[in-house]
Amino acid sequence: MSINRQLPKPSELRELLQFKKPELDPTKRRLDKALTVYDLRKIAKRRTPKGPFDYTDGAAEFEISLARARQAFEDIEFHPETLRPAAEIDTSVEILGGPSALPFGFAPTGFARMMQTEGEIGGAGAAAAAGIPFSLSTLGTVSIEEVKSVNPTGRNWFQLYVMADREKSYSLVERAAAAGFDTLYFTVDTPIAGNRMRDTRNGFSIPPQLTAKTILDAIPRPAWWFNFLTTPQLEFASLSNTSGTVADLIGQTFDPTISPEDLQIIRDMWPGNIVVKGVQTLADAQRMVDAGADGIVLSNHGGRQLDRAPVPFHLLPEVARELGDQTTIMVDTGVMNGADVVAAHALGADFVLVGRAWLYGLMAGGRAGVDKMIEIMESEILRTMGLLGTSSIDELNPSHVTQLTRLVPRTDNTRTNA
């Protein structure tokens, strides 16, 4: 059968020839190409020196804990409900006595101004705009009061490391309370520094040192170095010791002998919510609840402390079954997609914390990059919930998710002598 052919009409050609207006803003042009958090990571790697990027991206020892945590979120199966339209989806939650417009918030991360000059200010501003909690670390590079000024009416949370000089820790607690922070993380998974080998190999220090290696690394990344050299000195806002490796800092400043008594002292001092961060077993979760914690964070510190530690997402269903009606349960480590957030809520999490993801956005484009990261994760959450047939976070439940088995404990680890 022959095909009739004809010359195209000029009016039809005009409809087909649609030229996109070029984007002149280089940051927006760069971020517009990012469709996932992994895309932001690729941009961040191109724009950030190896030391700061690897500090964010890496983990302890052979990075097995981090790889397993990410794999755990991939090893799930969703179960959508058919003929359950979700035309309007509500992503908001109530967490620790207050609202969050999305079911996740920003985990505390140290040294953010080293990743990109806007640092915690960029993160707090983006969190404020999105209506989600922002968490400031003891190892932050802006002060408690500066974060409050950027996010004056939003949810600000503070992560406390208990230091050998207890008075310094107590002073930070008092400052955070005076600034109106409503939640404090009592962090229990960093008695000593993990072995972060990328940092050792890179000769990474705080602040970064100008060496032949770092100068060569700077050549394709002039914007980062220009910002580093032309903005206020990079230092810890809450600590006086601002030089050396991360291991040096932890060894000199933190106290490996923290105990339940320390938790009780901080509990008595702190007027708001207190959440124990770094819980890695059901037994410890129960002990923290019994000790008076308002919540727990199932976390292995992003895989940055003990390698081959328990995977928080694997631990979540058991803790939720046993303690879900007694405390607030949060989870972090390995969260890189909005579907990860949905799966965690379905299996019993009350809230999810993201750390590396917002730092990738920060390195990719400053505050605009963090906004982009939130936009990406929100769209993934909405799409996943819509396809599952759920209209609110409260509708998510274990029937929506199956954790597929990859690592199975051996039940017989004993050996007998003949």
C-alpha positions as CSV (number, residue, x, y, z in Angstrom):
1,M,0.0,0.0,0.0
2,S,1.5,3.3,-1.0
3,I,1.8,6.3,1.3
4,N,0.5,9.7,0.2
5,R,3.2,12.3,0.7
6,Q,2.9,16.1,0.7
7,L,5.0,19.1,1.4
8,P,4.6,20.4,4.9
9,K,2.7,23.6,5.3
10,P,4.5,26.6,6.8
11,S,1.9,27.0,9.5
12,E,2.4,23.3,10.6
13,L,6.1,23.8,10.7
14,R,5.7,26.8,12.9
15,E,3.8,24.8,15.4
16,L,6.6,22.1,15.5
17,L,9.5,24.5,15.7
18,Q,9.4,25.4,19.4
19,F,12.6,26.9,20.6
20,K,13.2,26.9,24.3
21,K,14.4,30.2,25.8
22,P,18.0,29.8,27.0
23,E,18.5,29.9,30.8
24,L,21.1,32.6,31.5
25,D,21.5,31.9,35.2
26,P,24.3,29.2,35.4
27,T,23.2,27.9,38.8
28,K,19.6,27.4,37.7
29,R,20.7,26.0,34.4
30,R,22.8,23.5,36.2
31,L,20.1,22.5,38.7
32,D,17.4,22.2,36.1
33,K,19.2,19.2,34.8
34,A,19.0,17.3,38.1
35,L,16.1,14.9,38.3
36,T,17.3,12.9,41.3
37,V,19.4,13.4,44.4
38,Y,22.0,11.3,42.7
39,D,22.1,13.9,39.9
40,L,22.8,16.5,42.5
41,R,25.6,14.4,43.9
42,K,27.2,14.3,40.4
43,I,27.1,18.0,40.2
44,A,28.4,18.4,43.7
45,K,31.4,16.2,43.0
46,R,32.3,18.3,40.0
47,R,32.1,21.5,41.9
48,T,33.6,20.6,45.3
49,P,37.2,19.8,46.2
50,K,37.9,16.1,46.9
51,G,38.5,16.6,50.7
52,P,35.1,18.2,51.5
53,F,33.2,16.1,49.0
54,D,34.6,12.8,50.3
55,Y,34.0,13.9,53.9
56,T,30.3,14.2,53.0
57,D,30.1,11.2,50.7
58,G,32.3,8.7,52.6
59,A,31.8,6.5,55.6
60,A,33.9,4.4,57.9
61,E,36.3,1.6,57.1
62,F,35.2,-0.2,53.9
63,E,31.9,1.7,53.9
64,I,29.9,-1.5,54.2
65,S,27.4,0.0,56.6
66,L,26.5,2.8,54.2
67,A,26.3,0.5,51.2
68,R,24.0,-1.9,53.1
69,A,21.8,1.0,54.3
70,R,21.2,2.2,50.8
71,Q,20.7,-1.3,49.5
72,A,18.1,-1.9,52.2
73,F,15.9,0.9,50.7
74,E,16.3,-0.6,47.2
75,D,15.4,-4.1,48.5
76,I,11.8,-3.3,49.1
77,E,8.6,-4.1,47.2
78,F,5.7,-1.7,47.2
79,H,2.1,-3.0,47.2
80,P,-0.3,-0.4,45.6
81,E,-4.0,-0.5,46.3
82,T,-6.0,-0.5,43.1
83,L,-9.1,1.6,42.6
84,R,-8.1,3.8,45.6
85,P,-7.7,7.2,43.9
86,A,-5.6,9.7,45.7
87,A,-6.4,12.9,43.9
88,E,-5.3,15.1,46.8
89,I,-2.3,14.0,48.8
90,D,-1.4,15.5,52.1
91,T,2.3,15.1,53.0
92,S,2.2,16.9,56.3
93,V,2.8,15.3,59.7
94,E,2.8,16.2,63.3
95,I,6.1,15.4,64.9
96,L,7.2,16.0,68.5
97,G,4.4,18.4,69.2
98,G,4.7,20.5,66.1
99,P,4.0,20.5,62.3
100,S,6.2,19.6,59.4
101,A,4.9,20.2,55.9
102,L,6.8,17.1,54.6
103,P,7.4,13.8,56.3
104,F,11.2,14.4,56.5
105,G,13.6,17.0,57.9
106,F,17.3,17.7,57.8
107,A,19.6,15.6,59.9
108,P,22.4,17.4,61.8
109,T,25.6,17.6,59.7
110,G,28.9,19.1,60.7
111,F,31.1,21.6,58.9
112,A,28.5,22.6,56.3
113,R,30.2,25.9,55.3
114,M,33.2,23.8,54.2
115,M,30.9,22.0,51.7
116,Q,29.7,25.3,50.3
117,T,30.0,28.8,51.7
118,E,26.3,29.3,52.5
119,G,26.5,26.2,54.8
120,E,23.9,25.9,57.5
121,I,22.4,29.2,56.6
122,G,21.5,27.8,53.2
123,G,20.1,24.7,54.8
124,A,18.1,26.5,57.5
125,G,16.7,28.9,54.9
126,A,15.6,26.1,52.6
127,A,14.0,24.2,55.5
128,A,12.2,27.3,56.7
129,A,10.8,27.9,53.2
130,A,9.6,24.3,52.9
131,G,8.1,24.2,56.4
132,I,10.3,21.3,57.7
133,P,12.6,21.0,60.7
134,F,16.3,22.0,60.5
135,S,18.9,20.3,62.7
136,L,22.1,22.1,63.8
137,S,25.1,20.1,64.9
138,T,27.4,20.8,67.8
139,L,30.0,20.8,65.0
140,G,28.1,23.4,62.9
141,T,29.9,26.3,61.3
142,V,27.3,28.9,62.2
143,S,25.9,29.6,65.6
144,I,22.7,28.6,67.3
145,E,21.6,32.3,67.2
146,E,22.3,32.6,63.4
147,V,20.2,29.6,62.6
148,K,17.4,31.1,64.7
149,S,17.7,34.4,62.8
150,V,17.3,32.6,59.4
151,N,14.5,30.3,60.6
152,P,12.8,32.5,63.3
153,T,9.3,30.9,63.3
154,G,10.1,27.4,62.0
155,R,11.3,24.2,63.7
156,N,14.9,24.3,64.9
157,W,16.5,21.2,66.5
158,F,19.9,20.9,68.1
159,Q,22.3,17.9,68.1
160,L,24.4,17.7,71.3
161,Y,27.7,15.9,71.7
162,V,28.6,15.5,75.3
163,M,32.1,16.9,75.7
164,A,34.7,16.1,78.3
165,D,34.3,19.6,79.5
166,R,30.7,19.2,80.6
167,E,30.2,22.9,81.2
168,K,30.6,23.5,77.4
169,S,27.9,21.1,76.7
170,Y,25.6,22.6,79.3
171,S,26.2,26.0,77.9
172,L,25.1,24.9,74.4
173,V,22.0,23.4,75.9
174,E,21.1,26.6,77.6
175,R,21.8,28.7,74.4
176,A,19.6,26.4,72.3
177,A,16.8,26.6,74.8
178,A,17.1,30.4,75.0
179,A,16.9,30.6,71.2
180,G,13.7,28.6,71.1
181,F,14.9,25.4,69.7
182,D,12.2,22.8,70.5
183,T,14.1,19.5,70.2
184,L,17.5,18.3,71.3
185,Y,19.2,15.2,70.1
186,F,21.3,13.4,72.7
187,T,23.9,11.7,70.5
188,V,25.2,8.3,71.7
189,D,27.0,6.7,68.7
190,T,30.2,8.7,68.7
191,P,32.2,7.8,71.9
192,I,35.3,7.7,69.7
193,A,36.0,8.6,66.0
194,G,35.2,6.1,63.3
195,N,38.0,5.2,60.8
196,R,37.1,7.3,57.8
197,M,39.8,6.3,55.4
198,R,38.9,8.7,52.6
199,D,39.7,11.5,55.0
200,T,43.0,10.0,56.0
201,R,44.0,9.4,52.4
202,N,43.0,12.9,51.4
203,G,44.9,14.5,54.3
204,F,41.6,16.1,55.2
205,S,41.7,18.7,58.0
206,I,39.6,21.5,59.5
207,P,40.0,24.0,57.9
208,P,41.3,22.7,54.6
209,Q,45.0,23.4,54.1
210,L,46.6,24.8,51.0
211,T,49.1,22.2,49.8
212,A,50.3,21.2,46.4
213,K,47.6,18.5,46.3
214,T,44.8,20.8,47.2
215,I,46.0,23.6,44.8
216,L,46.0,21.1,41.9
217,D,42.5,20.0,43.0
218,A,41.4,23.6,43.0
219,I,42.2,24.3,39.4
220,P,38.9,23.0,38.0
221,R,36.9,24.3,41.0
222,P,37.8,28.0,41.3
223,A,34.3,29.1,42.6
224,W,34.7,27.0,45.7
225,W,38.1,28.3,46.5
226,F,37.1,31.9,45.7
227,N,34.3,31.6,48.2
228,F,36.5,29.9,50.8
229,L,39.2,32.6,50.6
230,T,36.9,35.6,50.4
231,T,34.4,34.8,53.2
232,P,34.8,34.7,57.0
233,Q,37.2,32.1,58.4
234,L,35.9,28.6,58.4
235,E,35.6,27.6,62.1
236,F,33.2,25.8,64.5
237,A,30.6,28.1,65.9
238,S,30.3,26.2,69.2
239,L,33.9,25.0,69.8
240,S,37.1,26.7,70.4
241,N,39.3,24.0,68.8
242,T,39.1,24.6,65.1
243,S,42.0,22.8,63.6
244,G,43.3,19.3,62.9
245,T,41.6,16.1,61.6
246,V,38.1,15.1,62.6
247,A,39.5,12.2,64.6
248,D,41.8,14.6,66.5
249,L,38.8,16.9,67.2
250,I,36.6,14.0,68.5
251,G,39.5,12.5,70.6
252,Q,40.3,15.9,72.2
253,T,36.8,17.1,72.8
254,F,34.2,14.3,73.2
255,D,33.9,12.1,76.2
256,P,33.8,8.3,75.5
257,T,32.4,7.6,79.0
258,I,29.0,9.3,78.6
259,S,26.4,7.4,80.6
260,P,22.7,7.3,81.5
261,E,23.5,9.8,84.2
262,D,24.5,12.3,81.6
263,L,21.2,11.8,79.7
264,Q,19.3,12.5,83.0
265,I,21.3,15.7,83.6
266,I,20.5,17.0,80.1
267,R,16.9,15.8,80.4
268,D,16.5,17.9,83.6
269,M,18.1,20.9,81.9
270,W,16.3,20.8,78.6
271,P,12.7,22.3,78.6
272,G,11.7,20.8,75.2
273,N,11.7,17.4,73.5
274,I,14.8,15.2,74.0
275,V,15.6,12.5,71.4
276,V,18.3,9.9,71.7
277,K,20.2,9.7,68.4
278,G,22.2,6.6,67.4
279,V,20.1,3.8,68.7
280,Q,21.0,0.5,67.0
281,T,19.2,-2.3,68.9
282,L,15.7,-2.9,70.2
283,A,17.0,-3.4,73.8
284,D,18.7,0.0,73.7
285,A,15.6,1.6,72.2
286,Q,13.6,0.3,75.2
287,R,16.2,1.5,77.7
288,M,16.1,5.0,76.2
289,V,12.4,5.1,76.4
290,D,12.5,3.9,80.0
291,A,15.1,6.7,80.7
292,G,12.6,9.3,79.7
293,A,13.5,10.1,76.1
294,D,10.7,11.6,74.1
295,G,11.9,9.9,71.0
296,I,14.7,7.9,69.4
297,V,16.6,8.0,66.1
298,L,17.5,4.6,64.7
299,S,20.8,5.5,63.2
300,N,24.3,4.2,62.7
301,H,25.6,7.8,62.1
302,G,25.3,7.4,58.3
303,G,27.7,4.5,58.4
304,R,30.5,6.9,59.6
305,Q,31.3,5.2,62.9
306,L,31.1,1.4,63.3
307,D,31.3,-0.3,59.9
308,R,29.0,-3.3,59.5
309,A,26.7,-1.9,62.2
310,P,23.0,-2.7,62.1
311,V,21.0,-1.2,59.2
312,P,18.5,1.2,60.7
313,F,15.8,0.5,58.1
314,H,16.0,-3.2,58.9
315,L,15.6,-2.5,62.6
316,L,12.7,-0.2,62.1
317,P,9.7,-2.7,61.9
318,E,10.7,-4.5,65.0
319,V,11.2,-1.3,67.1
320,A,7.9,0.1,65.7
321,R,6.0,-3.1,66.7
322,E,7.4,-3.1,70.2
323,L,7.6,0.6,71.0
324,G,5.5,2.5,68.4
325,D,2.8,3.4,70.9
326,Q,5.4,4.5,73.6
327,T,7.7,6.9,71.8
328,T,8.5,8.9,68.6
329,I,10.6,6.8,66.2
330,M,12.8,8.4,63.6
331,V,15.2,6.9,61.2
332,D,18.1,8.0,59.1
333,T,21.1,6.6,57.0
334,G,20.9,5.9,53.3
335,V,17.9,8.0,52.5
336,M,18.3,9.3,48.9
337,N,14.8,9.2,47.4
338,G,11.3,10.2,48.4
339,A,10.2,6.6,48.0
340,D,12.7,5.7,50.8
341,V,10.8,8.2,53.0
342,V,7.4,6.7,52.1
343,A,8.7,3.1,52.8
344,A,10.0,4.2,56.2
345,H,6.7,5.7,57.3
346,A,4.9,2.6,56.1
347,L,7.0,0.4,58.3
348,G,6.4,2.5,61.4
349,A,8.7,5.6,61.3
350,D,7.1,8.8,62.7
351,F,9.7,10.9,60.8
352,V,12.7,10.5,58.5
353,L,16.0,12.5,58.6
354,V,18.1,13.2,55.5
355,G,21.7,14.3,55.8
356,R,23.9,13.7,52.8
357,A,21.0,14.5,50.4
358,W,20.7,18.1,51.5
359,L,24.5,18.5,51.5
360,Y,24.7,17.3,47.9
361,G,22.1,20.0,47.0
362,L,24.2,22.6,48.9
363,M,27.4,21.7,47.1
364,A,25.6,21.6,43.8
365,G,24.1,25.1,44.0
366,G,24.0,26.6,47.5
367,R,20.6,27.5,48.9
368,A,19.1,27.0,45.5
369,G,20.5,23.5,45.4
370,V,19.0,22.6,48.8
371,D,15.6,24.0,47.5
372,K,16.0,21.7,44.5
373,M,16.8,18.7,46.6
374,I,13.6,19.3,48.6
375,E,11.6,19.8,45.4
376,I,12.9,16.5,44.0
377,M,12.1,14.5,47.2
378,E,8.7,16.0,47.5
379,S,7.8,15.1,44.0
380,E,9.0,11.5,44.6
381,I,6.9,11.3,47.8
382,L,3.8,12.6,46.0
383,R,4.2,10.3,43.1
384,T,4.9,7.2,45.2
385,M,1.9,7.9,47.5
386,G,-0.3,8.6,44.5
387,L,0.7,5.3,42.9
388,L,0.1,3.4,46.2
389,G,-3.3,4.9,46.5
390,T,-2.7,6.8,49.8
391,S,-3.9,10.3,50.4
392,S,-2.0,11.0,53.7
393,I,1.1,9.8,55.6
394,D,-1.2,8.3,58.2
395,E,-2.7,5.9,55.6
396,L,0.7,4.3,55.1
397,N,1.1,0.9,56.9
398,P,3.2,-2.3,56.7
399,S,0.8,-3.8,54.1
400,H,2.2,-1.3,51.6
401,V,5.8,-2.5,51.8
402,T,7.7,-5.8,51.9
403,Q,11.4,-5.8,52.9
404,L,13.1,-8.3,50.6
405,T,15.7,-10.6,52.1
406,R,19.3,-10.3,51.1
407,L,21.3,-10.7,54.3
408,V,20.0,-13.5,56.5
409,P,21.7,-14.2,59.9
410,R,23.0,-17.7,60.3
411,T,21.1,-19.5,63.1
412,D,23.8,-22.0,63.9
413,N,27.1,-20.3,64.7
414,T,28.3,-22.9,67.2
415,R,31.0,-25.5,66.7
416,T,31.3,-28.7,68.7
417,N,34.4,-30.8,69.3
418,A,34.2,-34.4,68.4
